[in-house]
Amino acid sequence: IEKKEQLYEGKAKKVFATNDENLCIVSYKDDATAFNGLKKGTITGKGAINNRMSNFLMKMLEEKGIPTHFVEELSDRETVVKKVSIVPLEVIARNIAAGSLAKRLGVEEGYPMKRTVLEFSYKNDDLGDPMVNDYHILAMEFATEEELETIKKMALDINAILREYLAADGIDLIDFKLEFGKTADGSIVLADEISPDTCRFWDSKTHEKLDKDRFRRDMGGVEDAYQEVFKRILEEK
Ligand code: C5P
């Protein structure tokens, strides 16, 4: 496969066209941003960790029947993925209250909610990714009713699979963000990434944060935390 022109540069990744119209190459950067780009920095080694972790978890999900954009890992930082049009939603699944939900509802981070919560944001940097509900999504045609039902079911299934998988590595999956894409034939697949940038991972015993919150909140030990979850999820297998 040949890498062609750059199609897009995001905060953490670049996307390139290839000689195959149905495939793209994603290249992961070490750049880190938070608060919609207001905070900027670098997390050394993050690109390779996120690329390899995301690929590993997507392969695992594929084996359990979840369609994803993953095709082939080319190198530490580069991966071939299916070309999709991204559904303009950030889909957030939450098991334990943390982050913006804990703030919004006035509970302590770590509050054990009775069931999983799904939230949606409209993916739009200029607007700061505003939260939307089913009515907005259908009224604004961000997705069709059928696509939305597929996305909800996939998000809950992914949550159940990841939660069980990570529990075996001593990691509690607190919450995470997913993005979905539509392939040329119109089917919905999991896209973007699954990594410490997009998930809250807490050590099951100590509740230590092993994710991007260490960067967002200037807690230190950012690189070590990324390496620790990488080791637990990929290397101890
Ligand atoms: O900040 P908040 O509590 O809403 O984040 C919920 C989850 O979604 C966290 O795991 C966070 O890492 C992820 N997220 C993300 N990208 C965003 C917003 C949230 O990956 N733009």
Residues whose N, C-alpha, C, O or C-beta is under 5 A from the ligand:
A	BS01	C5P	I92 A98 G99 S100 L101 D175 F176 K177 D197 T198 C199 R200
